[in-house]
Amino acid sequence: MNDALKLGLARRKRLPAAMNANEAELPIFVAGREGVDALHDEWRRKGVTILQEPMSSDSDYTFTCTDPDGHRLRVFTPQAA
């Protein structure tokens, strides 16, 4: 990993209820809410399947989608503390 790419792992107990324990997602860090929105808009225009529209949580601003093989991708930026 380097400054541009980070890998996040989650315990099975902490996965969102909507996510099957046998599924996984690749988190992709993007700088700032504007970056998340720009990537969401670009990927939507290219026909990427969006599973969750951009939304805020206590810890981040994120959206989820799938790649052409059906793998779940989560694009996010941390919320300012």
Secondary structure, DSSP 8 states (H G I E B T S, - for coil): -BTTB------GGGS-TTS-TT--EEEEE-SHHHHHHHHHHHHHHTT--EEEEEEE-SSEEEEEEE-TT--EEEEEEE---
